[in-house]
Amino acid sequence: MFRVNLFTIIFDTNTKKVLKIDYKNYILQNPLSLEEIINETKNESLNSLNSATQTSEDYTLVYNYIEALNVFFINFLDVLKGLKGQNEYLIEDGKKEILYYSNQERTIISITFIFQFAIFLIIQIFEINSINFNLKKKIK
C-alpha cells in the first residue's frame, strides 16, 4: 500500500512539473531550411542535453514523468489483476451455489412428481373400487 502511495505521489509531482512546461517553445512554426538545420546541428550549446539548459531540464522532466507514468500504470495493472482475481473467485462461488440449488431443485421436483403420481394412483384405485361397488349394486 505504501509503495503504491509513494509512486502516486511521485507521479503527481512529476505531472505538476510537466504541466508547467511552456510547450510553445518546442512547436516548430515554419520548416527549417537546410542552412538552419546545419547551424542548429553544429551549435551544440543550443541542443545538447548534457549542458544545463531549459531544453535539457524540460527533457529530464518529461523523461521522469514518462518513467513515473510507466510505474503508475504497472501498479494500476496489478490492482486491476487483483480485482479480476477477486471477481473470478466470486464467479466460481456463484457457480457452485447455482449448481447446489439446481441439484436441490431437481430433487424437489422429483419428490413432487412421485408424490403426485402416488396421489393419482390412490384416486384411480378409489375410482375403480367405486365403479366395482356400483356394478355390484346394480347386479344385485
C-alpha atoms as one frame of an Amber mdcrd trajectory, in Angstrom:
protein
   0.000   0.000   0.000   2.810   2.382   0.913   4.603   1.516  -2.338   1.556
   2.465  -4.398   1.116   5.733  -2.481   4.785   6.639  -2.962   4.567   6.090
  -6.721   1.318   8.037  -6.854   2.985  10.971  -5.077   5.961  10.850  -7.445
   3.572  10.654 -10.411   1.546  13.619  -9.122   4.588  15.816  -8.523   6.022
  14.985 -11.949   2.640  15.695 -13.556   2.508  19.140 -11.951   6.047  19.907
 -13.130   5.374  18.722 -16.691   2.187  20.771 -16.923   4.220  23.892 -16.124
   6.455  23.423 -19.193   5.890  26.033 -21.877   5.412  23.830 -24.930   5.162
  26.822 -27.256   8.962  26.896 -27.234   9.040  23.453 -28.860   6.428  23.910
 -31.574   8.055  24.424 -34.941   6.124  27.097 -36.797   7.872  27.038 -40.171
  10.006  24.311 -41.698  13.709  24.973 -41.312  15.918  25.481 -44.319  18.919
  23.273 -44.887  21.243  26.038 -43.652  19.233  26.448 -40.437  19.273  22.720
 -39.820  23.065  22.617 -40.287  23.544  25.606 -37.958  21.263  24.051 -35.324
  23.152  20.776 -35.561  26.577  22.449 -35.311  25.561  24.708 -32.429  25.844
  22.089 -29.717  25.148  24.521 -26.900  21.561  25.002 -28.155  20.637  21.327
 -28.419  22.900  19.475 -26.051  21.158  17.597 -23.284  24.453  17.394 -21.393
  24.593  21.108 -20.631  22.259  22.799 -18.161  19.747  24.478 -20.446  15.991
  24.862 -20.322  15.709  22.217 -23.046  17.677  19.674 -21.040  15.679  20.428
 -17.880  12.397  20.028 -19.788  13.659  16.821 -21.377  14.609  15.433 -17.943
  11.219  16.414 -16.514   9.332  14.745 -19.353  11.544  11.654 -19.189  10.982
  11.331 -15.411   7.272  11.870 -15.972   7.134   9.067 -18.524   9.033   6.769
 -16.143   6.651   7.634 -13.269   3.692   7.150 -15.615   5.033   3.741 -16.587
   5.408   2.699 -12.934   1.966   4.106 -12.136   0.323   2.065 -14.882   2.215
  -1.085 -13.910   0.877  -0.711 -10.360  -2.579   0.142 -11.683  -2.455  -3.016
 -13.810  -1.552  -5.029 -10.700  -4.590  -3.586  -8.930  -6.824  -4.487 -11.884
  -5.417  -8.019 -11.942  -6.192  -8.330  -8.238  -9.755  -7.161  -8.825 -10.097
  -9.604 -11.710  -8.890 -12.454  -9.494 -11.328 -11.466  -6.777 -14.182 -11.338
  -9.275 -13.235 -14.749 -10.668 -13.380 -16.125  -7.121 -16.847 -14.619  -6.677
 -17.967 -16.072 -10.014 -16.724 -19.524  -9.025 -18.598 -19.180  -5.732 -21.739
 -18.226  -7.649 -21.360 -21.211  -9.975 -21.090 -23.596  -7.030 -24.148 -22.051
  -5.419 -26.151 -22.326  -8.653 -25.175 -25.994  -9.014 -26.147 -26.694  -5.397
 -29.578 -25.088  -5.764 -30.054 -26.725  -9.154 -29.500 -30.148  -7.576 -31.870
 -29.230  -4.748 -34.498 -28.139  -7.276 -34.127 -31.390  -9.222 -34.614 -33.371
  -6.016 -37.680 -31.355  -5.005 -39.227 -31.726  -8.471 -38.607 -35.490  -8.415
 -40.169 -35.873  -4.953 -43.153 -33.749  -6.012 -43.636 -35.868  -9.130 -43.542
 -39.092  -7.101 -45.998 -37.615  -4.568 -48.404 -36.528  -7.345 -48.130 -39.925
  -9.012 -48.895 -41.669  -5.706 -51.985 -39.458  -5.191 -53.062 -40.158  -8.774
 -52.752 -43.918  -8.178 -54.747 -43.692  -4.942 -57.509 -41.725  -6.702 -57.559
 -44.264  -9.532 -57.837 -47.123  -7.044 -60.789 -45.399  -5.338 -62.456 -44.784
  -8.705 -62.020 -48.423  -9.732 -63.398 -49.546  -6.349 -66.293 -47.120  -6.725
 -67.116 -48.454 -10.178 -66.876 -52.056  -8.933 -69.089 -51.179  -5.963 -71.694
 -49.554  -8.243 -71.578 -52.553 -10.624 -72.118 -54.956  -7.717 -75.121 -52.882
  -6.555 -76.666 -52.947  -9.996 -76.099 -56.674 -10.341 -77.841 -57.367  -7.017
